[in-house]
Amino acid sequence: MAGIQSKHAQRLKMLLSSLDAAAGVQDLTNTTLGLHRLKGQSNERWSMRVSKNWRLTFSVVNNRFDELDYEDYH
């Protein structure tokens, strides 16, 4: 996984596996994922916690995960 912090690799693999296995956002209710809908102008996007500041963000289109991004948005 190029372009990521190596200390986040294992967590990102787990989050991506969770997305891959899920039929939709309703399948991601596990609290260890830190899943929540973003607020404000980004309220069509969702976020899952990678670390204190880093998140895996994405949108959901027709029950499919789209536009994934690894970002420090705090």
Distance bins in CASP14 RR format, pairs under 12 A and 6 or more apart:
PFRMAT RR
TARGET T0000
AUTHOR 0000-0000-0000
RMODE 2
METHOD distances of the structure
MODEL  1
1 7 0 0 0 0 0 1 0 0 0 0 0
1 8 0 0 0 0 1 0 0 0 0 0 0
1 9 1 0 1 0 0 0 0 0 0 0 0
1 10 0 0 0 0 0 1 0 0 0 0 0
1 11 0 0 0 0 0 1 0 0 0 0 0
1 12 1 0 0 1 0 0 0 0 0 0 0
1 13 1 0 0 1 0 0 0 0 0 0 0
1 15 0 0 0 0 0 1 0 0 0 0 0
1 16 0 0 0 0 1 0 0 0 0 0 0
1 50 0 0 0 0 0 1 0 0 0 0 0
1 56 0 0 0 0 0 1 0 0 0 0 0
1 70 0 0 0 0 1 0 0 0 0 0 0
2 9 0 0 0 0 0 1 0 0 0 0 0
2 12 0 0 0 0 0 1 0 0 0 0 0
2 70 0 0 0 0 0 1 0 0 0 0 0
3 9 0 0 0 0 0 1 0 0 0 0 0
3 12 0 0 0 0 0 1 0 0 0 0 0
3 70 1 0 0 1 0 0 0 0 0 0 0
3 71 0 0 0 0 0 1 0 0 0 0 0
4 10 0 0 0 0 0 1 0 0 0 0 0
4 11 0 0 0 0 1 0 0 0 0 0 0
4 12 1 0 0 1 0 0 0 0 0 0 0
4 13 0 0 0 0 0 1 0 0 0 0 0
4 15 0 0 0 0 0 1 0 0 0 0 0
4 16 0 0 0 0 0 1 0 0 0 0 0
4 50 0 0 0 0 1 0 0 0 0 0 0
4 51 0 0 0 0 0 1 0 0 0 0 0
4 54 0 0 0 0 1 0 0 0 0 0 0
4 56 0 0 0 0 0 1 0 0 0 0 0
4 69 0 0 0 0 0 1 0 0 0 0 0
4 70 1 0 1 0 0 0 0 0 0 0 0
4 71 0 0 0 0 0 1 0 0 0 0 0
4 72 0 0 0 0 0 1 0 0 0 0 0
5 11 0 0 0 0 1 0 0 0 0 0 0
5 12 0 0 0 0 1 0 0 0 0 0 0
5 50 0 0 0 0 1 0 0 0 0 0 0
5 51 0 0 0 0 1 0 0 0 0 0 0
5 53 0 0 0 0 0 1 0 0 0 0 0
5 54 1 0 0 1 0 0 0 0 0 0 0
5 70 0 0 0 0 1 0 0 0 0 0 0
5 71 0 0 0 0 0 1 0 0 0 0 0
5 72 0 0 0 0 1 0 0 0 0 0 0
6 12 0 0 0 0 0 1 0 0 0 0 0
6 13 0 0 0 0 0 1 0 0 0 0 0
7 50 0 0 0 0 1 0 0 0 0 0 0
7 51 1 0 0 1 0 0 0 0 0 0 0
7 52 0 0 0 0 0 1 0 0 0 0 0
7 54 0 0 0 0 1 0 0 0 0 0 0
8 14 0 0 0 0 0 1 0 0 0 0 0
8 15 0 0 0 0 1 0 0 0 0 0 0
8 16 0 0 0 0 0 1 0 0 0 0 0
8 48 0 0 0 0 0 1 0 0 0 0 0
8 49 0 0 0 0 0 1 0 0 0 0 0
8 50 1 0 1 0 0 0 0 0 0 0 0
8 51 1 0 0 1 0 0 0 0 0 0 0
8 52 0 0 0 0 0 1 0 0 0 0 0
8 53 0 0 0 0 0 1 0 0 0 0 0
8 54 1 0 0 1 0 0 0 0 0 0 0
8 55 0 0 0 0 0 1 0 0 0 0 0
8 56 0 0 0 0 1 0 0 0 0 0 0
8 70 1 0 0 1 0 0 0 0 0 0 0
8 71 0 0 0 0 0 1 0 0 0 0 0
8 72 0 0 0 0 0 1 0 0 0 0 0
9 15 0 0 0 0 0 1 0 0 0 0 0
9 16 0 0 0 0 0 1 0 0 0 0 0
9 50 0 0 0 0 1 0 0 0 0 0 0
9 51 0 0 0 0 0 1 0 0 0 0 0
9 54 0 0 0 0 0 1 0 0 0 0 0
9 70 0 0 0 0 0 1 0 0 0 0 0
10 16 0 0 0 0 0 1 0 0 0 0 0
10 17 0 0 0 0 0 1 0 0 0 0 0
10 50 0 0 0 0 0 1 0 0 0 0 0
10 51 0 0 0 0 0 1 0 0 0 0 0
11 17 0 0 0 0 0 1 0 0 0 0 0
11 18 0 0 0 0 0 1 0 0 0 0 0
11 32 0 0 0 0 0 1 0 0 0 0 0
11 33 0 0 0 0 0 1 0 0 0 0 0
11 34 0 0 0 0 0 1 0 0 0 0 0
11 48 0 0 0 0 1 0 0 0 0 0 0
11 49 0 0 0 0 1 0 0 0 0 0 0
11 50 1 0 1 0 0 0 0 0 0 0 0
11 51 1 0 0 1 0 0 0 0 0 0 0
11 52 0 0 0 0 0 1 0 0 0 0 0
11 54 0 0 0 0 1 0 0 0 0 0 0
11 55 0 0 0 0 0 1 0 0 0 0 0
11 56 0 0 0 0 1 0 0 0 0 0 0
11 70 0 0 0 0 0 1 0 0 0 0 0
12 18 0 0 0 0 0 1 0 0 0 0 0
12 19 0 0 0 0 0 1 0 0 0 0 0
12 33 0 0 0 0 0 1 0 0 0 0 0
12 48 0 0 0 0 1 0 0 0 0 0 0
12 49 0 0 0 0 0 1 0 0 0 0 0
12 50 1 0 0 1 0 0 0 0 0 0 0
12 51 0 0 0 0 1 0 0 0 0 0 0
12 54 0 0 0 0 1 0 0 0 0 0 0
12 55 0 0 0 0 0 1 0 0 0 0 0
12 56 1 0 0 1 0 0 0 0 0 0 0
12 68 0 0 0 0 0 1 0 0 0 0 0
12 69 0 0 0 0 0 1 0 0 0 0 0
12 70 1 0 0 1 0 0 0 0 0 0 0
12 71 0 0 0 0 0 1 0 0 0 0 0
13 19 0 0 0 0 0 1 0 0 0 0 0
13 20 0 0 0 0 0 1 0 0 0 0 0
13 50 0 0 0 0 0 1 0 0 0 0 0
13 56 0 0 0 0 0 1 0 0 0 0 0
13 70 0 0 0 0 0 1 0 0 0 0 0
14 20 0 0 0 0 0 1 0 0 0 0 0
14 21 0 0 0 0 0 1 0 0 0 0 0
14 28 0 0 0 0 0 1 0 0 0 0 0
14 30 0 0 0 0 0 1 0 0 0 0 0
14 32 0 0 0 0 1 0 0 0 0 0 0
14 33 0 0 0 0 1 0 0 0 0 0 0
14 34 0 0 0 0 0 1 0 0 0 0 0
14 48 0 0 0 0 1 0 0 0 0 0 0
14 49 0 0 0 0 0 1 0 0 0 0 0
14 50 0 0 0 0 1 0 0 0 0 0 0
14 56 0 0 0 0 0 1 0 0 0 0 0
15 21 0 0 0 0 0 1 0 0 0 0 0
15 22 0 0 0 0 0 1 0 0 0 0 0
15 28 0 0 0 0 1 0 0 0 0 0 0
15 30 0 0 0 0 0 1 0 0 0 0 0
15 32 0 0 0 0 0 1 0 0 0 0 0
15 33 1 0 0 1 0 0 0 0 0 0 0
15 34 0 0 0 0 1 0 0 0 0 0 0
15 35 0 0 0 0 1 0 0 0 0 0 0
15 46 0 0 0 0 0 1 0 0 0 0 0
15 47 0 0 0 0 0 1 0 0 0 0 0
15 48 1 0 1 0 0 0 0 0 0 0 0
15 49 0 0 0 0 1 0 0 0 0 0 0
15 50 1 0 0 1 0 0 0 0 0 0 0
15 51 0 0 0 0 0 1 0 0 0 0 0
15 54 0 0 0 0 0 1 0 0 0 0 0
15 55 0 0 0 0 1 0 0 0 0 0 0
15 56 1 0 1 0 0 0 0 0 0 0 0
15 57 0 0 0 0 0 1 0 0 0 0 0
15 58 0 0 0 0 1 0 0 0 0 0 0
15 65 0 0 0 0 0 1 0 0 0 0 0
15 68 0 0 0 0 1 0 0 0 0 0 0
15 70 0 0 0 0 1 0 0 0 0 0 0
16 22 0 0 0 0 0 1 0 0 0 0 0
16 28 0 0 0 0 0 1 0 0 0 0 0
16 33 0 0 0 0 0 1 0 0 0 0 0
16 48 0 0 0 0 1 0 0 0 0 0 0
16 50 0 0 0 0 0 1 0 0 0 0 0
16 56 1 0 0 1 0 0 0 0 0 0 0
16 58 0 0 0 0 0 1 0 0 0 0 0
16 65 0 0 0 0 1 0 0 0 0 0 0
16 68 1 0 0 1 0 0 0 0 0 0 0
16 70 0 0 0 0 1 0 0 0 0 0 0
17 28 0 0 0 0 0 1 0 0 0 0 0
17 30 0 0 0 0 0 1 0 0 0 0 0
17 33 0 0 0 0 0 1 0 0 0 0 0
17 48 0 0 0 0 0 1 0 0 0 0 0
17 56 0 0 0 0 0 1 0 0 0 0 0
18 24 0 0 0 0 0 1 0 0 0 0 0
18 25 0 0 0 0 0 1 0 0 0 0 0
18 27 0 0 0 0 1 0 0 0 0 0 0
18 28 1 0 0 1 0 0 0 0 0 0 0
18 29 0 0 0 0 0 1 0 0 0 0 0
18 30 1 0 0 1 0 0 0 0 0 0 0
18 32 0 0 0 0 1 0 0 0 0 0 0
18 33 1 0 0 1 0 0 0 0 0 0 0
18 34 0 0 0 0 0 1 0 0 0 0 0
18 35 0 0 0 0 1 0 0 0 0 0 0
18 48 1 0 0 1 0 0 0 0 0 0 0
18 49 0 0 0 0 0 1 0 0 0 0 0
18 56 0 0 0 0 1 0 0 0 0 0 0
18 58 0 0 0 0 0 1 0 0 0 0 0
18 65 0 0 0 0 0 1 0 0 0 0 0
19 25 0 0 0 0 1 0 0 0 0 0 0
19 27 0 0 0 0 1 0 0 0 0 0 0
19 28 1 0 0 1 0 0 0 0 0 0 0
19 30 0 0 0 0 0 1 0 0 0 0 0
19 33 0 0 0 0 1 0 0 0 0 0 0
19 35 0 0 0 0 0 1 0 0 0 0 0
19 46 0 0 0 0 1 0 0 0 0 0 0
19 48 0 0 0 0 1 0 0 0 0 0 0
19 56 0 0 0 0 1 0 0 0 0 0 0
19 57 0 0 0 0 0 1 0 0 0 0 0
19 58 1 0 0 1 0 0 0 0 0 0 0
19 59 0 0 0 0 0 1 0 0 0 0 0
19 60 0 0 0 0 0 1 0 0 0 0 0
19 63 0 0 0 0 0 1 0 0 0 0 0
19 64 0 0 0 0 1 0 0 0 0 0 0
19 65 1 0 1 0 0 0 0 0 0 0 0
19 66 0 0 0 0 0 1 0 0 0 0 0
19 68 1 0 0 1 0 0 0 0 0 0 0
20 27 0 0 0 0 0 1 0 0 0 0 0
20 28 0 0 0 0 0 1 0 0 0 0 0
20 64 0 0 0 0 0 1 0 0 0 0 0
20 65 0 0 0 0 1 0 0 0 0 0 0
20 68 0 0 0 0 0 1 0 0 0 0 0
21 27 1 0 0 1 0 0 0 0 0 0 0
21 28 0 0 0 0 1 0 0 0 0 0 0
21 30 0 0 0 0 0 1 0 0 0 0 0
21 33 0 0 0 0 0 1 0 0 0 0 0
21 65 0 0 0 0 0 1 0 0 0 0 0
22 28 1 0 1 0 0 0 0 0 0 0 0
22 29 0 0 0 0 1 0 0 0 0 0 0
22 30 0 0 0 0 1 0 0 0 0 0 0
22 33 0 0 0 0 1 0 0 0 0 0 0
22 35 0 0 0 0 0 1 0 0 0 0 0
22 46 0 0 0 0 0 1 0 0 0 0 0
22 48 0 0 0 0 0 1 0 0 0 0 0
22 58 0 0 0 0 0 1 0 0 0 0 0
22 60 0 0 0 0 0 1 0 0 0 0 0
22 63 0 0 0 0 1 0 0 0 0 0 0
22 64 0 0 0 0 0 1 0 0 0 0 0
22 65 1 0 0 1 0 0 0 0 0 0 0
23 60 0 0 0 0 0 1 0 0 0 0 0
23 62 0 0 0 0 0 1 0 0 0 0 0
23 63 1 0 0 1 0 0 0 0 0 0 0
23 64 0 0 0 0 1 0 0 0 0 0 0
23 65 0 0 0 0 0 1 0 0 0 0 0
24 35 0 0 0 0 0 1 0 0 0 0 0
24 46 0 0 0 0 0 1 0 0 0 0 0
24 58 0 0 0 0 0 1 0 0 0 0 0
24 60 1 0 0 1 0 0 0 0 0 0 0
24 61 0 0 0 0 0 1 0 0 0 0 0
24 62 0 0 0 0 1 0 0 0 0 0 0
24 63 1 0 1 0 0 0 0 0 0 0 0
24 64 1 0 0 1 0 0 0 0 0 0 0
24 65 1 0 0 1 0 0 0 0 0 0 0
24 66 0 0 0 0 0 1 0 0 0 0 0
25 33 0 0 0 0 0 1 0 0 0 0 0
25 35 1 0 0 1 0 0 0 0 0 0 0
25 36 0 0 0 0 0 1 0 0 0 0 0
25 37 0 0 0 0 1 0 0 0 0 0 0
25 44 0 0 0 0 0 1 0 0 0 0 0
25 45 0 0 0 0 0 1 0 0 0 0 0
25 46 1 0 0 1 0 0 0 0 0 0 0
25 47 0 0 0 0 0 1 0 0 0 0 0
25 48 0 0 0 0 0 1 0 0 0 0 0
25 58 0 0 0 0 1 0 0 0 0 0 0
25 59 0 0 0 0 0 1 0 0 0 0 0
25 60 1 0 1 0 0 0 0 0 0 0 0
25 61 0 0 0 0 0 1 0 0 0 0 0
25 62 0 0 0 0 0 1 0 0 0 0 0
25 63 0 0 0 0 1 0 0 0 0 0 0
25 64 0 0 0 0 0 1 0 0 0 0 0
25 65 0 0 0 0 1 0 0 0 0 0 0
25 66 0 0 0 0 0 1 0 0 0 0 0
26 35 0 0 0 0 0 1 0 0 0 0 0
26 46 0 0 0 0 0 1 0 0 0 0 0
26 60 0 0 0 0 0 1 0 0 0 0 0
26 63 0 0 0 0 1 0 0 0 0 0 0
27 33 0 0 0 0 0 1 0 0 0 0 0
27 35 0 0 0 0 0 1 0 0 0 0 0
27 60 0 0 0 0 0 1 0 0 0 0 0
27 63 0 0 0 0 1 0 0 0 0 0 0
27 65 0 0 0 0 0 1 0 0 0 0 0
28 34 0 0 0 0 1 0 0 0 0 0 0
28 35 1 0 1 0 0 0 0 0 0 0 0
28 36 0 0 0 0 0 1 0 0 0 0 0
28 37 0 0 0 0 0 1 0 0 0 0 0
28 46 0 0 0 0 1 0 0 0 0 0 0
28 47 0 0 0 0 0 1 0 0 0 0 0
28 48 1 0 0 1 0 0 0 0 0 0 0
28 49 0 0 0 0 0 1 0 0 0 0 0
28 56 0 0 0 0 0 1 0 0 0 0 0
28 58 0 0 0 0 0 1 0 0 0 0 0
28 60 0 0 0 0 0 1 0 0 0 0 0
28 63 0 0 0 0 0 1 0 0 0 0 0
28 65 0 0 0 0 1 0 0 0 0 0 0
29 35 1 0 0 1 0 0 0 0 0 0 0
29 36 0 0 0 0 0 1 0 0 0 0 0
29 48 0 0 0 0 0 1 0 0 0 0 0
30 48 0 0 0 0 1 0 0 0 0 0 0
30 49 0 0 0 0 0 1 0 0 0 0 0
31 48 0 0 0 0 0 1 0 0 0 0 0
31 49 0 0 0 0 0 1 0 0 0 0 0
32 48 0 0 0 0 1 0 0 0 0 0 0
32 49 0 0 0 0 1 0 0 0 0 0 0
33 46 0 0 0 0 0 1 0 0 0 0 0
33 47 0 0 0 0 1 0 0 0 0 0 0
33 48 1 0 1 0 0 0 0 0 0 0 0
33 49 1 0 0 1 0 0 0 0 0 0 0
33 50 0 0 0 0 0 1 0 0 0 0 0
33 55 0 0 0 0 0 1 0 0 0 0 0
33 56 0 0 0 0 1 0 0 0 0 0 0
33 58 0 0 0 0 0 1 0 0 0 0 0
34 46 0 0 0 0 1 0 0 0 0 0 0
34 47 1 0 0 1 0 0 0 0 0 0 0
34 48 1 0 1 0 0 0 0 0 0 0 0
34 49 1 0 1 0 0 0 0 0 0 0 0
34 50 0 0 0 0 1 0 0 0 0 0 0
34 51 0 0 0 0 0 1 0 0 0 0 0
34 55 0 0 0 0 1 0 0 0 0 0 0
34 56 0 0 0 0 1 0 0 0 0 0 0
34 57 0 0 0 0 0 1 0 0 0 0 0
35 45 0 0 0 0 0 1 0 0 0 0 0
35 46 1 0 0 1 0 0 0 0 0 0 0
35 47 1 0 0 1 0 0 0 0 0 0 0
35 48 1 0 1 0 0 0 0 0 0 0 0
35 49 0 0 0 0 1 0 0 0 0 0 0
35 55 0 0 0 0 0 1 0 0 0 0 0
35 56 0 0 0 0 1 0 0 0 0 0 0
35 57 0 0 0 0 0 1 0 0 0 0 0
35 58 0 0 0 0 0 1 0 0 0 0 0
35 60 0 0 0 0 0 1 0 0 0 0 0
35 65 0 0 0 0 0 1 0 0 0 0 0
36 42 0 0 0 0 0 1 0 0 0 0 0
36 43 0 0 0 0 0 1 0 0 0 0 0
36 45 0 0 0 0 0 1 0 0 0 0 0
36 46 1 0 0 1 0 0 0 0 0 0 0
36 47 1 0 1 0 0 0 0 0 0 0 0
36 48 0 0 0 0 1 0 0 0 0 0 0
36 49 0 0 0 0 1 0 0 0 0 0 0
36 55 0 0 0 0 1 0 0 0 0 0 0
36 56 0 0 0 0 0 1 0 0 0 0 0
36 57 0 0 0 0 0 1 0 0 0 0 0
37 43 1 0 0 1 0 0 0 0 0 0 0
37 44 0 0 0 0 1 0 0 0 0 0 0
37 45 1 0 0 1 0 0 0 0 0 0 0
37 46 1 0 1 0 0 0 0 0 0 0 0
37 47 1 0 0 1 0 0 0 0 0 0 0
37 48 0 0 0 0 0 1 0 0 0 0 0
37 57 0 0 0 0 0 1 0 0 0 0 0
37 58 0 0 0 0 0 1 0 0 0 0 0
37 59 0 0 0 0 0 1 0 0 0 0 0
37 60 0 0 0 0 1 0 0 0 0 0 0
38 44 0 0 0 0 1 0 0 0 0 0 0
38 45 1 0 1 0 0 0 0 0 0 0 0
38 46 1 0 0 1 0 0 0 0 0 0 0
38 47 1 0 1 0 0 0 0 0 0 0 0
38 48 0 0 0 0 0 1 0 0 0 0 0
38 55 0 0 0 0 1 0 0 0 0 0 0
38 56 0 0 0 0 0 1 0 0 0 0 0
38 57 1 0 0 1 0 0 0 0 0 0 0
38 58 0 0 0 0 0 1 0 0 0 0 0
38 59 0 0 0 0 1 0 0 0 0 0 0
38 60 0 0 0 0 0 1 0 0 0 0 0
38 69 0 0 0 0 0 1 0 0 0 0 0
38 71 0 0 0 0 0 1 0 0 0 0 0
38 73 0 0 0 0 1 0 0 0 0 0 0
38 74 0 0 0 0 0 1 0 0 0 0 0
39 45 0 0 0 0 1 0 0 0 0 0 0
39 46 0 0 0 0 0 1 0 0 0 0 0
39 47 0 0 0 0 0 1 0 0 0 0 0
39 73 0 0 0 0 0 1 0 0 0 0 0
42 55 0 0 0 0 0 1 0 0 0 0 0
42 57 1 0 0 1 0 0 0 0 0 0 0
42 58 0 0 0 0 0 1 0 0 0 0 0
42 59 0 0 0 0 1 0 0 0 0 0 0
42 67 0 0 0 0 0 1 0 0 0 0 0
42 69 0 0 0 0 0 1 0 0 0 0 0
42 71 0 0 0 0 0 1 0 0 0 0 0
42 73 0 0 0 0 1 0 0 0 0 0 0
43 59 0 0 0 0 0 1 0 0 0 0 0
43 60 0 0 0 0 0 1 0 0 0 0 0
44 57 0 0 0 0 0 1 0 0 0 0 0
44 58 0 0 0 0 0 1 0 0 0 0 0
44 59 1 0 1 0 0 0 0 0 0 0 0
44 60 0 0 0 0 1 0 0 0 0 0 0
44 61 0 0 0 0 1 0 0 0 0 0 0
44 66 0 0 0 0 0 1 0 0 0 0 0
44 67 0 0 0 0 1 0 0 0 0 0 0
45 55 0 0 0 0 1 0 0 0 0 0 0
45 56 0 0 0 0 0 1 0 0 0 0 0
45 57 1 0 1 0 0 0 0 0 0 0 0
45 58 1 0 0 1 0 0 0 0 0 0 0
45 59 1 0 1 0 0 0 0 0 0 0 0
45 60 0 0 0 0 1 0 0 0 0 0 0
45 61 0 0 0 0 0 1 0 0 0 0 0
45 65 0 0 0 0 0 1 0 0 0 0 0
45 66 0 0 0 0 1 0 0 0 0 0 0
45 67 1 0 0 1 0 0 0 0 0 0 0
45 68 0 0 0 0 0 1 0 0 0 0 0
45 69 0 0 0 0 1 0 0 0 0 0 0
45 71 0 0 0 0 0 1 0 0 0 0 0
45 73 0 0 0 0 0 1 0 0 0 0 0
46 55 0 0 0 0 1 0 0 0 0 0 0
46 56 0 0 0 0 1 0 0 0 0 0 0
46 57 1 0 0 1 0 0 0 0 0 0 0
46 58 1 0 1 0 0 0 0 0 0 0 0
46 59 1 0 0 1 0 0 0 0 0 0 0
46 60 1 0 0 1 0 0 0 0 0 0 0
46 61 0 0 0 0 0 1 0 0 0 0 0
46 65 0 0 0 0 1 0 0 0 0 0 0
46 66 0 0 0 0 0 1 0 0 0 0 0
46 67 0 0 0 0 0 1 0 0 0 0 0
46 68 0 0 0 0 0 1 0 0 0 0 0
46 69 0 0 0 0 0 1 0 0 0 0 0
47 53 0 0 0 0 0 1 0 0 0 0 0
47 54 0 0 0 0 0 1 0 0 0 0 0
47 55 1 0 1 0 0 0 0 0 0 0 0
47 56 1 0 0 1 0 0 0 0 0 0 0
47 57 1 0 1 0 0 0 0 0 0 0 0
47 58 0 0 0 0 1 0 0 0 0 0 0
47 59 0 0 0 0 0 1 0 0 0 0 0
47 68 0 0 0 0 0 1 0 0 0 0 0
47 69 0 0 0 0 1 0 0 0 0 0 0
47 70 0 0 0 0 0 1 0 0 0 0 0
47 71 0 0 0 0 1 0 0 0 0 0 0
47 72 0 0 0 0 0 1 0 0 0 0 0
47 73 1 0 0 1 0 0 0 0 0 0 0
47 74 0 0 0 0 0 1 0 0 0 0 0
48 54 0 0 0 0 0 1 0 0 0 0 0
48 55 1 0 0 1 0 0 0 0 0 0 0
48 56 1 0 1 0 0 0 0 0 0 0 0
48 57 1 0 0 1 0 0 0 0 0 0 0
48 58 1 0 0 1 0 0 0 0 0 0 0
48 65 0 0 0 0 0 1 0 0 0 0 0
48 68 0 0 0 0 1 0 0 0 0 0 0
48 69 0 0 0 0 0 1 0 0 0 0 0
48 70 0 0 0 0 0 1 0 0 0 0 0
48 71 0 0 0 0 0 1 0 0 0 0 0
49 55 1 0 0 1 0 0 0 0 0 0 0
49 56 0 0 0 0 1 0 0 0 0 0 0
49 57 0 0 0 0 0 1 0 0 0 0 0
49 70 0 0 0 0 0 1 0 0 0 0 0
49 71 0 0 0 0 0 1 0 0 0 0 0
49 72 0 0 0 0 0 1 0 0 0 0 0
49 73 0 0 0 0 0 1 0 0 0 0 0
49 74 0 0 0 0 0 1 0 0 0 0 0
50 56 1 0 1 0 0 0 0 0 0 0 0
50 57 0 0 0 0 1 0 0 0 0 0 0
50 68 0 0 0 0 0 1 0 0 0 0 0
50 69 0 0 0 0 0 1 0 0 0 0 0
50 70 1 0 0 1 0 0 0 0 0 0 0
50 71 0 0 0 0 1 0 0 0 0 0 0
50 72 0 0 0 0 1 0 0 0 0 0 0
50 73 0 0 0 0 0 1 0 0 0 0 0
50 74 0 0 0 0 0 1 0 0 0 0 0
51 70 0 0 0 0 0 1 0 0 0 0 0
51 71 0 0 0 0 0 1 0 0 0 0 0
51 72 0 0 0 0 1 0 0 0 0 0 0
51 74 0 0 0 0 0 1 0 0 0 0 0
52 72 0 0 0 0 1 0 0 0 0 0 0
52 73 0 0 0 0 0 1 0 0 0 0 0
52 74 1 0 0 1 0 0 0 0 0 0 0
53 70 0 0 0 0 0 1 0 0 0 0 0
53 71 0 0 0 0 1 0 0 0 0 0 0
53 72 1 0 1 0 0 0 0 0 0 0 0
53 73 1 0 0 1 0 0 0 0 0 0 0
53 74 1 0 1 0 0 0 0 0 0 0 0
54 69 0 0 0 0 0 1 0 0 0 0 0
54 70 1 0 0 1 0 0 0 0 0 0 0
54 71 1 0 0 1 0 0 0 0 0 0 0
54 72 1 0 1 0 0 0 0 0 0 0 0
54 73 0 0 0 0 1 0 0 0 0 0 0
54 74 0 0 0 0 1 0 0 0 0 0 0
55 68 0 0 0 0 0 1 0 0 0 0 0
55 69 0 0 0 0 1 0 0 0 0 0 0
55 70 1 0 0 1 0 0 0 0 0 0 0
55 71 1 0 0 1 0 0 0 0 0 0 0
55 72 1 0 0 1 0 0 0 0 0 0 0
55 73 1 0 1 0 0 0 0 0 0 0 0
55 74 0 0 0 0 1 0 0 0 0 0 0
56 65 0 0 0 0 1 0 0 0 0 0 0
56 67 0 0 0 0 0 1 0 0 0 0 0
56 68 1 0 0 1 0 0 0 0 0 0 0
56 69 1 0 0 1 0 0 0 0 0 0 0
56 70 1 0 1 0 0 0 0 0 0 0 0
56 71 0 0 0 0 1 0 0 0 0 0 0
56 72 0 0 0 0 0 1 0 0 0 0 0
56 73 0 0 0 0 0 1 0 0 0 0 0
57 65 0 0 0 0 0 1 0 0 0 0 0
57 66 0 0 0 0 0 1 0 0 0 0 0
57 67 0 0 0 0 1 0 0 0 0 0 0
57 68 1 0 0 1 0 0 0 0 0 0 0
57 69 1 0 1 0 0 0 0 0 0 0 0
57 70 0 0 0 0 1 0 0 0 0 0 0
57 71 1 0 0 1 0 0 0 0 0 0 0
57 72 0 0 0 0 0 1 0 0 0 0 0
57 73 1 0 0 1 0 0 0 0 0 0 0
57 74 0 0 0 0 0 1 0 0 0 0 0
58 64 0 0 0 0 1 0 0 0 0 0 0
58 65 1 0 1 0 0 0 0 0 0 0 0
58 66 1 0 0 1 0 0 0 0 0 0 0
58 67 1 0 0 1 0 0 0 0 0 0 0
58 68 1 0 1 0 0 0 0 0 0 0 0
58 69 1 0 0 1 0 0 0 0 0 0 0
58 70 0 0 0 0 0 1 0 0 0 0 0
58 71 0 0 0 0 0 1 0 0 0 0 0
59 65 1 0 0 1 0 0 0 0 0 0 0
59 66 1 0 1 0 0 0 0 0 0 0 0
59 67 1 0 1 0 0 0 0 0 0 0 0
59 68 0 0 0 0 1 0 0 0 0 0 0
59 69 0 0 0 0 1 0 0 0 0 0 0
60 66 1 0 0 1 0 0 0 0 0 0 0
60 67 0 0 0 0 1 0 0 0 0 0 0
60 68 0 0 0 0 0 1 0 0 0 0 0
61 67 0 0 0 0 1 0 0 0 0 0 0
61 68 0 0 0 0 0 1 0 0 0 0 0
END
